[in-house]
Amino acid sequence: MIASYPVFKFMGMQSSLPLPSWKVVSTQIIFYFILEDFVFYWGHRVLHTKWLYKHVHSVHHEYATPFGLTSEYAHPAEILFLGFATIIGPAITGPHLITLWLWMVLRVLETVEAHCGYHFPWSLSNFLPLYGGADFHDYHHRLLYTKSGNYSSTFVYMDRLFGTDTGYRKLKALKKAGVEDDGKEM
């Protein structure tokens, strides 16, 4: 972030008073989440191709049952590659520094929650129908790269649109019906 400061400043980022209104901040943060999810989906899906998975993304998948800190555990090339999804929105809009900081905090909190390995009662997936959460992302880490699906970072709309969450939805339906994924009764 420190190294990117001159770039964001060039792109129009402000750091002086007055602070932006809550409407401006909210609109930009919503835009960032939607754009980040779109760009991340495609980048993450590309990382699951055979060569990139083997040489880059497999580092992140060393943990089949992730926990919060593993959200940031990745190959340096992956950090740069998928980090682009996080900074493209602010790079386009030239936000206030406060908005950029808020965005970065929300993004890190979301990714840690998705990798925490536990579905909390206060998880946004209980309240927002398109929010993925830990359960959604845990499924992604459980399977081999060729069959994983669930490539989105925050929301599930891209996976639904392209059918890359069908295995996850089948598993959820089985669990709801009282059957575990190994076929045994609960």
N, C-alpha and C positions, 0 to 999 in steps of 0.2 A: 504493500500500500504506500509506503514512504517513497519507493522508487517510482511509483505511478503518479505521484502528486503533480509533477510538472505536466504530464500528459493530460490529466483531468483538468488542470488549470487551463491548459491550452484549449481543451474542449468546452470551456465555459463554466467550470465549477467555481462557485462563489464561497467565500469564507468570512464575509463581513456582515454586519447588520444591515438591514433588518433580516430576521430569520424568516424562512418561508412559512406560509399559512399551513394549517393542518390539512387543508384540502389539496394543496399542491404536493405536500409530502405524501399523503395517502395515495393520490393518483399516481405519483411516480413509483412508489413502493409496489402497488398493484401491477403496474406496467412491468417493473423489473421482475417480479415473480413469474408473470406470464411469459415474458420473453426468455428469461433464464430457463424455465422449464422446457420451452420449445427447443432452444439451442442445446441444452444439456441432454435432452432425449436423443437427438441425432448424434451428438458427440459420444455419448455413452454407448449407444447402439454400435457405432463404428468401433469403439474399443473392445467390443465383444466379437469382432471378427477374429479368425483363428490366429493370425500372426500378431496383431496388436494385443490380443488377450495374453498370448504366451509371453511376449516380451515386455509388455507395459502393465496392462490392467490386472494381471494375475497377482501382482503385489498387493493390491487392495483386497483381493478375494482370498488372501491367505487365511482370513477368519470366516469360517462358514457360519458362525453365530456371532455377529458383530456386537461390539459394545461402543459406547459414545466416542472414545478416543480413536477408534478405527475409522471414523468418518474422515479424518484428515490423513490417514495412513495410506500413502499412494506413491507411485513412481514419480519422480520430478517431472517427467514429460507429461504424465497425466494431470498433474497439478496445473501446469501451464495450459494444457489443452482444454480441460474442463473449466479451469478458472476463467477462461474467456467468456463462458456463459454467464458468469457472475458479474463481470465488469462491463459487458456490452451495453446494458441498459443505461447505467450511469454515464458511460462514454458518449452515448447518443444524446442524452438530455442535459448534460452539464448541470448536475444538481448542486444544492448547497452542501457544504461539508457535513453538516448535521444530518442531512438526508442520507448521504453516502455512509456515514457511520451507522446510522439506524439500519440501513439495508444490510450492511455487512454483519451486524449483530444478529438480525433476524435470520439471515442466510445460514450463519454458523449454528444458531440454535436449532433451526429446522433440520440441518444435516446431522447434528448430534442426536436429536430426537429420533430421526429415521434409523440411525444405527445403534440406538441404545439397547435393542433387544427386548424391550418391554412395551406393551401397549397400555399406557397410563389412562386412567379414567378421564383425565383432563386433556388428553390428546385431541388435537384439532380434527382428527379423522372421525371422532365421535360427533362432531358438530358441522363439519363441512363435507358434503358428500364426495367431492372430487379430490380431497386431500388424501395422500397416500399413507404416510405415517410409518411406524416401526413394523407393523405386521406386513404391510405391502413390501417394504424393502427387505425384510428378513427372508421372504420367499425368494427374492432375487439372489441372495447370498447362499441359499441352500443348494442350488442346482449348478450343474456344469455349465460352462459358458455358452455352449451351443443351444441350450434349452432354457435359459434363465428367464428372459422376458423382464417385465417390470423395470424398464430403463429410465423412467421419469425420475426427477429429483423431488418434486414437491407434490404436484397434482397428478392424477391418473388419466387425464383426458387424452394424452398422446398415446398411451398404451391401449386404451379402449379403442381409439380411432383406428389404430393400426393392428389391433388384435394381438399385441404382444403380452397381454395379461390373461389370456384364456386359461392357462394352467392354474394361475392364482385364483381366478374366479371359480373354477371347478373345485379346487381344494376348499375354498370358503363355503361353497354350496354343500359339499360333503360334511364339513364340520358342523354346519347349521343343521344338517339332517341327522347328526349324531354319529357320524362315521369318521374315524381318523384317516389321515392320508395313507396309512399302511393297510387299510381295509378292515381294521378291527373296530368293533363297537366301542363307544366311549363309556 
